[in-house]
Amino acid sequence: MVTSRFQLGLIATLAVGLGFSLSSSEAIGYPAGPVISFGTNPVWNMSDTVPSNTTADIITAPVGQDIMVTDVSFGAAGPLWFTLELDDGTQLAYRKVTGISDRWERSLQSPLLVPAGSTLSVSNCNCGAAIFYTLTGYYAQP
């Protein structure tokens, strides 16, 4: 049986292609050390109601752990107006929604950071109606 140049070229090309597809590529990873850490379950969530014209503490980040807020949900029986802030006065979020039975829900692409030792609070600026909230996130190393 005679092998043509075309067949030899095709076999060589297939062999090189197979070699490239099976070879490992350079590994690229995250910086050294854990990104999320707090025991075996770093996820947390909080849910409560805040009366009108009241400020309530939601969560305090433990020493040596940051808190990342990834999802927020707020609702009210009337117009919705709230502020999320740290105990040092840093405002992380402010939202005013006019309308009856409003709800504001977001899954944040960039989480809100509550630094280690800081307390996150919510202020209900809604005159006359309580607001309810649910926040979700995870603990992370500072």
N, C-alpha and C positions, 0 to 999 in steps of 0.2 A: 504494500500500500504506500502510495506516494503522498507526502504531506506538503501542502502548498505554503507559500509565504503568508498568505492570508490567514490560514489556520494557525500557523505558529504565532503570528501577531495577535490574533484573537485570544489564544491561550495565554500568552504573556500578559496581555491587558487584563484579562479576568483574574490572573494570579496576583497581579499588583493591586487591583481593586479589592480583592479578598483580603490581602495583607493589610491594606489601609483600614478596611472596615473592622478587622479583628484587633488592630493595635490599640493600646490604651492611650488616652489623651492625658494631658497635664491636669492634675487635680487642682481645683480652685475652691477654697473654703472660707468660712467666716473667721474673724479674729479668734485667737486662742482664748479658751475659757468659756464657761457656760454663759449664754445670753439670758436665759430664763432660769430662775432658781428660787425655790422656797419649799423645801421638803419634797414630797412626791407629787403634790398637786399645786402648781403655782397660780391656778386660775381662781379668781374671786368674783363675786357679784354682790350688789347691795340694792335693796329696794325699800322704799318708805314713802311716807306722805309728809309734806311740809306745809304748815298752816300759812295763811296769807301774812305778808309783811314779817316773815321770820327767816332767820338764818340757822341752818342745821349742819353740824359736822357729819360728813358721810363716812370717811375712812382716813386713818392715819397710817402713813408708810412707816414700817418698823425701821429701826436703826440698821443700816447696812443693806437695806432693800429699797429700790425704787418701785413705784407703782405705775403701771401703764394702763390708761383708760382707753379701751378699744371700741366700746359700744355704749350709746346713750339713748335713753327713751324718756321723754317727759310728756306729761299730759295734765289737763285741767278741765274743770267744768265751765270755764270761761276763757277769756283771753289769757294766753300763756306768756309769762315774762319772768325769766330767771337768769341767775348768774352763777357760774361755777368759778370758785376762786380758792387760792391757797391761803394759809394762815398768815403769810407775809404780805397779803394784799394783791398778789399777782392774779390777774383775771385770766382764766383759761378759756372761758366761753360765756357768751351773752346772747340771749335769744328772746325776741319779742314776736309773738304771733297773735294777731287780732282775729277774733272769731269765737264762736261758741263751740265748746267741746273740742278744742284743738289738741293735737298730738304732734310731737316732734321726735323723730327717731333717726339715728344715724349710726352707721358702721364706719368708724374712722379709718381712713387709709394711713394716716399718721397719728398714732396714739397721743393722748395728752399725758404729759409726764408729771407725776407727783414725786418730788425728790424725797430721799430717805429722811425720816424725821418730820416731814411736813404733813399737814392735815388739809384734806380737800373738803370744802363746804359748799352748800348750795343756798342761795338767797332767793326766796320767793318774793318777787316784787309785784305780785298780782294782788290788786286791791279787792278783797272780798272772797276769794276762792283759794282753796288749798290746791297745791300741785302734787302730783305723784311722779316718782322717778324710779328708774332701774338703770344701774350702771354695771358694766362688765369690764374685766381687764385681767391683767396678770402681774405677778411680782417679777422684778428683774434686778440684776446686780447693777449697782451704780457705776 
